[in-house]
Structure formats: structure tokens, C-alpha cells
Amino acid sequence: MMVKQLKVSIIGSGVVGTIAGKGLVEIGNDVVFYDVNKKRIEELKNEGFNATSNISEAVKSTDISFLCVPTPSPEGKINLSYIKSASTEIAKVLKDKDSYHLIVVKSTVVPETTENFVKQIIEDVSGKKCGEGFGLCNTQVMD
């Protein structure tokens, strides 16, 4: 049985994104790493990985994006600024992308953030409806 190779972008190539992306590469998928940190992109390129600091290039060339940006929580409050920024930038790319795209929120967020925050940003900015123009899910496991 032949398994289809996935085309995946990792949005946020810190510790979590890099581990997730390298795991996906290891099992045979085509992965492009994206990060705003140009030094991190150069490190990944030097390790032999496909990496870019151009989010449009990363999202347009893939079918799935894993959102792996930090959600620091100083004083016990989650910071969604990186999630908001990354969601907005992905949505700008999706606005002009003809094919369906799946976004997987891998970042640590509180329950309902994906459904009530990320989804709204992507719909508003891209002009597309979740479930039609793009898909959205998260990797959070609830007890």
C-alpha cells in the first residue's frame, strides 16, 4: 500500500515546531519550516531542511500548516499575540490560495481558543469559511 506524502509547513520553528517537523520528515513527508527568526532558518537550512522566512512561500507550497508559535504565560496569563499574528499572516496567504488548506494548532492554548479566536481571525482576514475554504483543528488532549 502506498501512503501519500504530505506537504506540511511548520509555522514557528522553535523547540516544539522543530521537533514536530523533524518527526514528520522522518516518516517521509515533505516539510518546510517557517520562522521570523532568520538565524533559526539558517540553522535549519544548514541541517539540510527546507526552511524559509517567507510565510507565503511556506503556506502556498503546502496543504497543511502546523501552528507552533509560543504562547508565553507570564504571571499565569496566556499570551495570544503570536497566535494572532501567525493566524493573520496565514489568512492573508489563504485569501489568494485556490486549494483547501488545513491549519493544525499545535501551540499550547486554553480550551476553545482555536474555535473562538483562531477561526474568527482566519475567516475575517481570508474571507473564507472554515470547513469550506480551509480546515482547522488542534492537538490539545483533554482529560
LUMGUDO-203116 format. One line per field, with one value per atom (N, C-alpha, C): residue in one letter; atom name; residue number from 1; y, z, x. Coordinates in steps of 0.001 Angstrom, whole numbers, plus 500000, padded with zeros to 6 digits. Layout:
residuo	A; ...
atomo	CA; ...
num	NUM; ...
Y	Y; ...
Z	Z; ...
X	X; ...
This chain:
residuo	M; M; M; M; M; M; V; V; V; K; K; K; Q; Q; Q; L; L; L; K; K; K; V; V; V; S; S; S; I; I; I; I; I; I; G; G; G; S; S; S; G; G; G; V; V; V; V; V; V; G; G; G; T; T; T; I; I; I; A; A; A; G; G; G; K; K; K; G; G; G; L; L; L; V; V; V; E; E; E; I; I; I; G; G; G; N; N; N; D; D; D; V; V; V; V; V; V; F; F; F; Y; Y; Y; D; D; D; V; V; V; N; N; N; K; K; K; K; K; K; R; R; R; I; I; I; E; E; E; E; E; E; L; L; L; K; K; K; N; N; N; E; E; E; G; G; G; F; F; F; N; N; N; A; A; A; T; T; T; S; S; S; N; N; N; I; I; I; S; S; S; E; E; E; A; A; A; V; V; V; K; K; K; S; S; S; T; T; T; D; D; D; I; I; I; S; S; S; F; F; F; L; L; L; C; C; C; V; V; V; P; P; P; T; T; T; P; P; P; S; S; S; P; P; P; E; E; E; G; G; G; K; K; K; I; I; I; N; N; N; L; L; L; S; S; S; Y; Y; Y; I; I; I; K; K; K; S; S; S; A; A; A; S; S; S; T; T; T; E; E; E; I; I; I; A; A; A; K; K; K; V; V; V; L; L; L; K; K; K; D; D; D; K; K; K; D; D; D; S; S; S; Y; Y; Y; H; H; H; L; L; L; I; I; I; V; V; V; V; V; V; K; K; K; S; S; S; T; T; T; V; V; V; V; V; V; P; P; P; E; E; E; T; T; T; T; T; T; E; E; E; N; N; N; F; F; F; V; V; V; K; K; K; Q; Q; Q; I; I; I; I; I; I; E; E; E; D; D; D; V; V; V; S; S; S; G; G; G; K; K; K; K; K; K; C; C; C; G; G; G; E; E; E; G; G; G; F; F; F; G; G; G; L; L; L; C; C; C; N; N; N; T; T; T; Q; Q; Q; V; V; V; M; M; M; D; D; D
atomo	N; CA; C; N; CA; C; N; CA; C; N; CA; C; N; CA; C; N; CA; C; N; CA; C; N; CA; C; N; CA; C; N; CA; C; N; CA; C; N; CA; C; N; CA; C; N; CA; C; N; CA; C; N; CA; C; N; CA; C; N; CA; C; N; CA; C; N; CA; C; N; CA; C; N; CA; C; N; CA; C; N; CA; C; N; CA; C; N; CA; C; N; CA; C; N; CA; C; N; CA; C; N; CA; C; N; CA; C; N; CA; C; N; CA; C; N; CA; C; N; CA; C; N; CA; C; N; CA; C; N; CA; C; N; CA; C; N; CA; C; N; CA; C; N; CA; C; N; CA; C; N; CA; C; N; CA; C; N; CA; C; N; CA; C; N; CA; C; N; CA; C; N; CA; C; N; CA; C; N; CA; C; N; CA; C; N; CA; C; N; CA; C; N; CA; C; N; CA; C; N; CA; C; N; CA; C; N; CA; C; N; CA; C; N; CA; C; N; CA; C; N; CA; C; N; CA; C; N; CA; C; N; CA; C; N; CA; C; N; CA; C; N; CA; C; N; CA; C; N; CA; C; N; CA; C; N; CA; C; N; CA; C; N; CA; C; N; CA; C; N; CA; C; N; CA; C; N; CA; C; N; CA; C; N; CA; C; N; CA; C; N; CA; C; N; CA; C; N; CA; C; N; CA; C; N; CA; C; N; CA; C; N; CA; C; N; CA; C; N; CA; C; N; CA; C; N; CA; C; N; CA; C; N; CA; C; N; CA; C; N; CA; C; N; CA; C; N; CA; C; N; CA; C; N; CA; C; N; CA; C; N; CA; C; N; CA; C; N; CA; C; N; CA; C; N; CA; C; N; CA; C; N; CA; C; N; CA; C; N; CA; C; N; CA; C; N; CA; C; N; CA; C; N; CA; C; N; CA; C; N; CA; C; N; CA; C; N; CA; C; N; CA; C; N; CA; C; N; CA; C; N; CA; C; N; CA; C; N; CA; C; N; CA; C; N; CA; C; N; CA; C; N; CA; C; N; CA; C; N; CA; C; N; CA; C; N; CA; C; N; CA; C; N; CA; C; N; CA; C; N; CA; C; N; CA; C; N; CA; C; N; CA; C; N; CA; C; N; CA; C
num	1; 1; 1; 2; 2; 2; 3; 3; 3; 4; 4; 4; 5; 5; 5; 6; 6; 6; 7; 7; 7; 8; 8; 8; 9; 9; 9; 10; 10; 10; 11; 11; 11; 12; 12; 12; 13; 13; 13; 14; 14; 14; 15; 15; 15; 16; 16; 16; 17; 17; 17; 18; 18; 18; 19; 19; 19; 20; 20; 20; 21; 21; 21; 22; 22; 22; 23; 23; 23; 24; 24; 24; 25; 25; 25; 26; 26; 26; 27; 27; 27; 28; 28; 28; 29; 29; 29; 30; 30; 30; 31; 31; 31; 32; 32; 32; 33; 33; 33; 34; 34; 34; 35; 35; 35; 36; 36; 36; 37; 37; 37; 38; 38; 38; 39; 39; 39; 40; 40; 40; 41; 41; 41; 42; 42; 42; 43; 43; 43; 44; 44; 44; 45; 45; 45; 46; 46; 46; 47; 47; 47; 48; 48; 48; 49; 49; 49; 50; 50; 50; 51; 51; 51; 52; 52; 52; 53; 53; 53; 54; 54; 54; 55; 55; 55; 56; 56; 56; 57; 57; 57; 58; 58; 58; 59; 59; 59; 60; 60; 60; 61; 61; 61; 62; 62; 62; 63; 63; 63; 64; 64; 64; 65; 65; 65; 66; 66; 66; 67; 67; 67; 68; 68; 68; 69; 69; 69; 70; 70; 70; 71; 71; 71; 72; 72; 72; 73; 73; 73; 74; 74; 74; 75; 75; 75; 76; 76; 76; 77; 77; 77; 78; 78; 78; 79; 79; 79; 80; 80; 80; 81; 81; 81; 82; 82; 82; 83; 83; 83; 84; 84; 84; 85; 85; 85; 86; 86; 86; 87; 87; 87; 88; 88; 88; 89; 89; 89; 90; 90; 90; 91; 91; 91; 92; 92; 92; 93; 93; 93; 94; 94; 94; 95; 95; 95; 96; 96; 96; 97; 97; 97; 98; 98; 98; 99; 99; 99; 100; 100; 100; 101; 101; 101; 102; 102; 102; 103; 103; 103; 104; 104; 104; 105; 105; 105; 106; 106; 106; 107; 107; 107; 108; 108; 108; 109; 109; 109; 110; 110; 110; 111; 111; 111; 112; 112; 112; 113; 113; 113; 114; 114; 114; 115; 115; 115; 116; 116; 116; 117; 117; 117; 118; 118; 118; 119; 119; 119; 120; 120; 120; 121; 121; 121; 122; 122; 122; 123; 123; 123; 124; 124; 124; 125; 125; 125; 126; 126; 126; 127; 127; 127; 128; 128; 128; 129; 129; 129; 130; 130; 130; 131; 131; 131; 132; 132; 132; 133; 133; 133; 134; 134; 134; 135; 135; 135; 136; 136; 136; 137; 137; 137; 138; 138; 138; 139; 139; 139; 140; 140; 140; 141; 141; 141; 142; 142; 142; 143; 143; 143
Y	498827; 500000; 501237; 502160; 503389; 504488; 505138; 506218; 507535; 508445; 509741; 510595; 511183; 512096; 513400; 513874; 515130; 516293; 517423; 518662; 519552; 519731; 520371; 521586; 522657; 523790; 523858; 524151; 524329; 525833; 526434; 527872; 528105; 528472; 528615; 527458; 527713; 526630; 526687; 526915; 526813; 525350; 525067; 523692; 522804; 523201; 522369; 522181; 523271; 523187; 522353; 522521; 521766; 520274; 519928; 518505; 517912; 518626; 518131; 517984; 519000; 518975; 517885; 517729; 516680; 515300; 515133; 513859; 513582; 514619; 514461; 514156; 514765; 514467; 513019; 512589; 511240; 510154; 510408; 509396; 509612; 510500; 510597; 511740; 512736; 513864; 515005; 515821; 517000; 518168; 518661; 519691; 520940; 522103; 523380; 524091; 524490; 525194; 526698; 527398; 528864; 529429; 530551; 531265; 532703; 533617; 535019; 535208; 534253; 534305; 533782; 534702; 534327; 533428; 533604; 532747; 531302; 531121; 529766; 529138; 529937; 529435; 528979; 529770; 529396; 528112; 527958; 526736; 525513; 525643; 524520; 524216; 525244; 525034; 524315; 524718; 524078; 522624; 522269; 520873; 520081; 520759; 520081; 520134; 521002; 521102; 522253; 522118; 523184; 524192; 525410; 526419; 527787; 528623; 529947; 530952; 532201; 533281; 533983; 533346; 533874; 532993; 533503; 532689; 532355; 533261; 532998; 531784; 531727; 530592; 529292; 529334; 528131; 527643; 528528; 528132; 527766; 528534; 528257; 526928; 526489; 525260; 524012; 524174; 523035; 522935; 521809; 521570; 521666; 521560; 521573; 522484; 523318; 524138; 523816; 523497; 523309; 524628; 525201; 526455; 526148; 526420; 526035; 527248; 528319; 529538; 529542; 530307; 530332; 531020; 530573; 531198; 531434; 532334; 532546; 532985; 532560; 532895; 533483; 534681; 535317; 535622; 535429; 535695; 534863; 533699; 532789; 533153; 534187; 534584; 534234; 533535; 533138; 534362; 534398; 535493; 534977; 535492; 535035; 535923; 536816; 537746; 537028; 535978; 535244; 534426; 533869; 533122; 534072; 535247; 536231; 536642; 536948; 537374; 536275; 535060; 533944; 533607; 533617; 533334; 534378; 535626; 536713; 536548; 536233; 536078; 534862; 533762; 532582; 532940; 533630; 534001; 534898; 535798; 536658; 535821; 534772; 533876; 533068; 532575; 531752; 532532; 533836; 534687; 534477; 534284; 534111; 532675; 531749; 530350; 529641; 528970; 528309; 526971; 526287; 524954; 525001; 523964; 523795; 523673; 524225; 524183; 523868; 522975; 522606; 523273; 523906; 524514; 523715; 523267; 522497; 523348; 523703; 524486; 523535; 523614; 522789; 523578; 524902; 525757; 525438; 525651; 525409; 526564; 526262; 527277; 526713; 527603; 527166; 526636; 525819; 525289; 526406; 526123; 526986; 528117; 528256; 529300; 529067; 527827; 527520; 527875; 527412; 527621; 529076; 529739; 531074; 532229; 531969; 533042; 532867; 531748; 531496; 531422; 530671; 530512; 531868; 532723; 534032; 534899; 534893; 535669; 535188; 533885; 533341; 533600; 533419; 533708; 535190; 536071; 537506; 537987; 537544; 538032; 537358; 536055; 535330; 535482; 535751; 535799; 534416; 533388; 532007; 531470; 530456; 529851; 528558; 528403; 527192; 525978; 524938; 523741; 523748; 524898; 525006; 525416; 526590; 527067; 526620; 526304; 525818; 524961; 524143; 523334; 523788; 523516; 523963; 522938; 522566; 521662; 521966; 521300; 521455; 520102; 520104; 518864; 518737; 519576; 519557; 518291; 517692; 516496; 516901; 516639; 516996; 515753; 515920; 514802; 514562
Z	500000; 500000; 500000; 499097; 499011; 499829; 500672; 501501; 500851; 500780; 500157; 501048; 500419; 501135; 501382; 502615; 502962; 502710; 502302; 502142; 503313; 504245; 505522; 505749; 506249; 506705; 508223; 508825; 510269; 510504; 511075; 511315; 512762; 512907; 514224; 514437; 514221; 514250; 515491; 516626; 517908; 518290; 519562; 520038; 519579; 519844; 519508; 517994; 517251; 515800; 515160; 515623; 515053; 515327; 516531; 516857; 516020; 515943; 515143; 513681; 513141; 511732; 511414; 512267; 512026; 512097; 512998; 513069; 511801; 511260; 510018; 508835; 508818; 507776; 507895; 509116; 509364; 508828; 508852; 508349; 506884; 506210; 504760; 504194; 504981; 504480; 503998; 503132; 502592; 503514; 504248; 505262; 504945; 505104; 505021; 506362; 506945; 508217; 507952; 508735; 508661; 510053; 510092; 511346; 511030; 511926; 511760; 512158; 512898; 513329; 512195; 511508; 510347; 510734; 511946; 512407; 512520; 513039; 513168; 511792; 510832; 509463; 508878; 509067; 508566; 509226; 510519; 511221; 510614; 510362; 509776; 508357; 507584; 506226; 506301; 507244; 507400; 507817; 508461; 508841; 507682; 506560; 505379; 505226; 505991; 505922; 505034; 504487; 503702; 504697; 504677; 505644; 504975; 505434; 504838; 505880; 505606; 506439; 505700; 504643; 503840; 504072; 504857; 505203; 503983; 503022; 501804; 501072; 500959; 500313; 501049; 502363; 503167; 503017; 503134; 503101; 501686; 500695; 499319; 498797; 499284; 498772; 499535; 500492; 501321; 501408; 501950; 502131; 503587; 504486; 505925; 506605; 507527; 508326; 509802; 510473; 511919; 512554; 513342; 514023; 515358; 515426; 516587; 517214; 517341; 517890; 519408; 520073; 521537; 522098; 523262; 524000; 525428; 525590; 526935; 527917; 529144; 530133; 531393; 531279; 532491; 533450; 534710; 535737; 535552; 534887; 534739; 533676; 532878; 531820; 530463; 529644; 528326; 527411; 526595; 525654; 524255; 523653; 522325; 521191; 521466; 520427; 519261; 519540; 518459; 517659; 518345; 517667; 516749; 517262; 516468; 515236; 515412; 514298; 513246; 513686; 512752; 512033; 512750; 512140; 511079; 511388; 510443; 509183; 509355; 508200; 507355; 507993; 507252; 506463; 507099; 506456; 505244; 505316; 504161; 502961; 503229; 502154; 501631; 502539; 502136; 501280; 501480; 500718; 499218; 498782; 497360; 496976; 497893; 497600; 497148; 496016; 495451; 496108; 496608; 497157; 498655; 499098; 500516; 501344; 502532; 503395; 504817; 505472; 506850; 507785; 508839; 509864; 511150; 511711; 512945; 514027; 515053; 516150; 517097; 517086; 517954; 519181; 519109; 520240; 521438; 522619; 523837; 524067; 523997; 524193; 525111; 525704; 526558; 525692; 526273; 525501; 524823; 523639; 522804; 522108; 522317; 521626; 520128; 519708; 518279; 517654; 518276; 517733; 517819; 518914; 519130; 518800; 518606; 518360; 517004; 516837; 515595; 514400; 514542; 513456; 512993; 513927; 513589; 512834; 513283; 512602; 511167; 510992; 509648; 508740; 509244; 508422; 508043; 509021; 508761; 507747; 507909; 507046; 505679; 505631; 504347; 503531; 504207; 503513; 503206; 503741; 503516; 504767; 504571; 505674; 506108; 507415; 507963; 507569; 507100; 506646; 505155; 504537; 503082; 502417; 502743; 502144; 502887; 504156; 504968; 506103; 506662; 507822; 509013; 510195; 511410; 512517; 513189; 514326; 515272; 516415; 517335; 517866; 518499; 519010; 520519; 521109; 522559; 522986; 524047; 524602; 525939; 526067; 527304; 528159; 529469; 530393; 530607
X	500844; 500000; 500890; 500602; 501384; 500712; 501498; 500990; 501356; 500390; 500615; 501511; 502509; 503394; 502647; 502674; 502027; 502973; 502411; 503173; 502785; 503723; 503440; 504332; 503729; 504532; 504445; 505582; 505671; 505799; 504777; 504769; 505211; 506467; 507076; 508031; 509323; 510313; 511193; 510558; 511255; 511341; 511414; 511577; 510423; 509192; 508021; 507898; 508002; 507868; 508956; 510170; 511288; 511140; 510769; 510577; 509446; 508332; 507193; 507587; 508240; 508633; 509629; 510637; 511634; 510992; 510039; 509316; 508537; 507904; 507149; 508070; 509258; 510245; 510694; 510955; 511462; 510529; 509231; 508296; 507933; 508696; 508579; 507769; 507484; 506692; 507588; 507030; 507709; 507383; 508378; 508154; 508954; 508322; 509019; 508830; 509947; 509941; 509870; 509049; 508965; 509205; 509929; 510090; 510485; 510168; 510566; 512033; 512588; 513972; 514867; 515519; 516344; 517525; 518054; 519144; 518658; 517446; 516880; 516681; 516229; 516032; 517370; 518419; 519746; 520245; 520004; 520398; 519710; 518403; 517653; 518145; 518414; 518951; 520295; 521146; 522460; 522346; 521236; 520988; 520380; 520132; 519605; 518097; 517450; 515997; 515555; 514358; 513738; 513182; 513707; 513288; 513245; 512312; 512140; 511666; 511926; 511384; 510252; 509752; 508654; 507414; 506463; 505287; 504443; 504389; 503622; 504180; 505488; 506157; 505845; 505877; 505630; 504199; 503222; 501808; 501360; 501771; 501345; 501865; 503021; 503622; 503192; 502277; 501868; 500345; 499887; 498457; 498024; 499007; 498753; 499770; 499299; 500211; 500016; 501118; 501102; 501505; 500629; 500863; 501547; 502858; 503673; 504357; 503642; 504227; 504140; 505019; 504991; 503756; 503362; 502253; 502719; 503689; 504237; 503160; 503318; 502296; 502911; 503478; 503987; 502836; 503080; 502069; 500804; 500928; 499803; 498783; 499054; 498121; 498721; 497955; 498423; 498503; 499539; 499743; 499422; 498376; 497947; 498459; 499381; 499839; 500518; 501296; 501953; 500937; 499960; 498890; 498121; 497801; 497055; 497845; 499106; 499954; 500094; 500407; 500585; 499278; 498162; 496859; 496521; 496808; 496552; 497395; 498663; 499552; 499173; 498810; 498346; 497089; 496162; 494896; 495115; 496085; 496400; 496829; 497600; 498039; 496852; 496009; 494859; 493865; 493816; 492894; 493067; 494314; 494607; 494970; 494811; 495131; 493861; 493946; 492765; 492442; 493445; 493202; 492907; 492234; 491879; 493152; 493155; 494337; 493887; 494606; 494307; 495292; 494790; 495629; 495447; 496569; 496562; 497232; 496492; 497050; 497770; 499093; 499944; 500378; 500278; 500642; 499750; 500282; 499523; 498557; 497285; 496244; 495160; 494399; 493301; 492159; 491277; 490150; 489363; 488922; 488084; 488835; 490152; 490911; 490898; 491087; 491096; 489754; 488675; 487329; 486866; 487165; 486602; 487539; 488810; 489771; 490450; 491155; 491894; 490947; 489875; 488905; 488373; 488007; 487444; 488444; 489694; 490732; 490892; 491014; 491253; 490060; 488846; 487663; 487596; 487808; 487712; 488747; 489978; 491060; 491062; 490804; 490858; 489589; 488475; 487196; 486645; 487275; 486841; 486170; 485342; 484609; 485299; 485435; 486029; 485184; 485829; 485134; 484881; 485049; 484872; 486190; 486702; 487948; 489188; 489006; 490114; 489567; 490434; 490077; 490889; 490382; 491048; 490837; 491920; 491824; 492978; 492993; 494112; 494540; 495700; 496261; 496101; 495276; 495100; 494351; 494820; 494193; 493559; 492306; 491596; 491423; 491536; 491328; 489843
